[in-house]
């Protein structure tokens, strides 16, 4: 039996030409913009993985015009949207890259960056995507660089009931999906020489996690 192609997004997106608009991006844009803006170093080169509509990129570079942002997505319509929103960024957002973190060596040929940002991706993808993300981060980040990972996570008895419900609904859609246990993500990071240095509580039971290279 042929396996169905999973949806690119779990929500309906409005469109205005090539520009797509995400309801969830509209809700979390301001807190993410504020949190990332405080954590990205001056003049940072930022690679965004699974950029979706591209709205986050425009929001952050609008608040931090010193940043050089490169969006990416394996979906052509999402890349078209990212490039359309980038028209308002006065050159601070580069053309979107066709990157699939499940592909071996997806980082080949890319320049080093001070930051990698990924939002709401690892729970609507197979675990292989998380493995590829951290593998690539270990190759691409500068010595003081950081991976910033946003989304819901399972934290044992401290897990929000809404995240448990979300996890169950994701597994019904695709058994390879699911809200990831934070302990598993930390262990994956460690295998790639990265360690979590910050856990920031965000709205709607999400977290912004920051990982940096472990001390030798």
C-alpha positions in Angstrom: 0.0 0.0 0.0 1.3 3.4 -0.9 2.0 5.6 2.1 0.3 9.0 2.1 2.4 12.1 2.0 2.1 13.9 5.3 0.7 17.4 5.3 3.2 20.3 5.4 1.1 22.0 8.1 -1.5 21.0 10.6 -3.6 24.1 10.0 -5.2 25.9 7.1 -3.0 28.7 5.7 -4.4 31.9 4.1 -2.8 33.1 0.9 -2.1 36.4 -0.7 -0.3 35.6 -3.9 2.7 33.5 -3.0 2.6 34.7 0.6 1.1 32.2 3.0 -0.2 33.2 6.5 -0.2 30.8 9.5 -2.6 31.3 12.4 -0.1 29.8 14.8 2.7 32.0 13.5 0.4 35.0 14.1 -0.1 33.9 17.7 3.5 33.2 18.6 5.3 35.7 16.4 5.7 38.4 19.1 7.0 36.2 21.9 9.4 34.3 19.6 10.6 37.6 18.1 11.3 38.9 21.6 13.0 35.7 22.9 15.2 35.2 19.8 16.0 38.9 19.6 17.5 38.7 23.1 19.6 35.6 22.4 21.1 36.0 19.0 24.5 37.7 18.9 25.2 40.9 17.0 25.5 40.3 13.2 24.6 36.6 13.6 24.1 34.4 10.5 21.0 32.4 11.2 19.8 29.3 9.4 16.2 28.5 9.9 15.1 24.9 9.4 11.5 24.2 8.3 10.7 27.8 8.0 7.1 27.3 6.9 5.4 30.5 5.7 8.5 32.7 6.4 6.6 35.0 8.8 9.0 34.3 11.7 12.0 35.3 9.7 10.6 38.7 8.7 9.4 39.4 12.2 12.9 38.7 13.8 14.9 40.6 11.2 12.5 43.5 11.4 13.3 43.8 15.1 17.0 42.9 14.6 18.2 44.4 11.3 21.8 43.4 12.0 20.9 39.7 11.4 21.5 37.7 8.2 18.8 35.1 7.9 18.5 32.1 5.6 15.2 30.3 5.6 14.7 26.8 4.3 12.0 24.2 3.7 11.6 21.0 1.6 8.2 22.3 0.4 8.2 24.4 -2.8 5.1 26.4 -1.8 6.6 27.2 1.6 9.9 28.4 0.0 7.9 30.6 -2.4 6.1 32.1 0.6 9.4 32.6 2.5 10.8 34.4 -0.5 7.7 36.6 -0.9 7.8 37.7 2.7 11.5 38.3 2.4 10.8 41.1 -0.1 9.9 43.3 2.9 13.3 42.6 4.6 15.5 44.9 2.5 18.0 42.1 1.7 18.4 40.8 5.2 16.7 37.5 4.3 18.5 35.3 1.8 16.7 33.2 -0.8 15.1 30.1 0.8 17.1 26.9 0.6 15.6 23.5 -0.3 16.8 21.5 2.7 15.4 18.2 4.1 17.1 17.3 7.4 16.1 13.7 6.8 18.5 13.6 3.9 22.1 12.3 4.6 24.6 15.2 4.5 22.0 17.9 4.0 24.5 20.4 5.4 27.1 19.8 2.7 28.2 23.0 1.0 26.5 25.3 3.6 28.5 28.0 5.5 29.0 28.0 9.2 26.4 29.9 11.2 26.1 31.5 14.6 22.6 30.2 15.1 20.2 27.6 13.9 16.5 28.1 14.6 13.8 25.4 14.2 10.2 25.8 15.3 7.4 23.2 15.4 9.1 20.6 13.3 10.3 17.6 15.2 6.9 16.6 16.5 5.3 16.5 13.0 8.1 14.5 11.4 9.7 11.1 12.1 12.4 11.0 14.8 14.9 10.9 11.9 14.3 14.6 11.4 15.4 15.4 14.9 18.5 13.2 14.4 19.3 15.0 11.2 18.7 18.4 12.7 21.2 17.8 15.6 23.7 16.1 13.3 23.7 19.1 11.0 23.9 21.5 13.9 27.0 19.8 15.1 28.6 20.4 11.7 27.4 23.9 10.9 27.5 25.8 14.2 30.5 28.0 15.0 32.3 27.2 18.3 30.1 29.6 20.2 27.0 29.0 18.1 23.6 27.8 19.3 20.7 25.8 18.2 17.3 27.2 19.2 14.5 24.7 19.2 10.9 25.8 19.7 7.8 23.7 20.3 5.9 21.4 22.8 7.7 18.8 24.8 6.9 16.0 27.2 8.4 16.4 30.7 7.1 13.5 32.6 4.7 14.3 35.5 5.2 18.0 34.7 3.8 17.7 31.1 0.8 19.9 30.4 -2.4 17.9 29.8 -2.8 19.8 26.5 0.5 18.5 25.3 -0.5 14.9 26.2 -3.6 15.3 24.2 -1.7 16.8 21.3 0.8 13.9 21.4 -2.1 11.4 21.2 -3.7 13.2 18.2 -0.4 13.3 16.4 0.2 9.6 16.8 -3.2 8.9 15.4 -2.3 10.9 12.3 1.1 9.2 11.9 2.6 6.8 14.4 6.1 8.2 13.6 5.0 11.6 14.9 4.5 12.8 18.5 5.5 15.4 21.1 9.0 14.5 22.0 10.2 13.7 25.5 12.6 16.4 26.6 14.9 13.8 28.0 15.2 12.1 24.6 16.0 15.4 22.9 18.7 16.2 25.5 20.2 12.7 25.0 20.2 13.2 21.2 22.0 16.5 21.6 24.6 15.0 23.9 25.4 12.3 21.3 26.2 15.1 18.9 28.4 17.1 21.3 25.7 19.6 22.2 24.1 20.4 25.6 21.0 22.3 26.6 22.0 25.5 28.3 18.5 27.1 28.6 14.9 26.1 28.9 12.6 29.1 28.4 8.8 28.7 29.0 6.8 30.2 26.1 3.0 30.7 25.7 0.6 27.8 25.1 2.8 25.2 26.9 5.7 25.6 24.4 9.4 25.8 25.2 12.3 27.5 23.6 15.4 25.3 24.1 18.9 26.5 23.5 21.8 24.0 22.9 25.5 24.8 22.6 28.6 22.8 22.2 29.6 20.9 25.3 32.8 21.8 27.1 35.6 19.5 26.2 
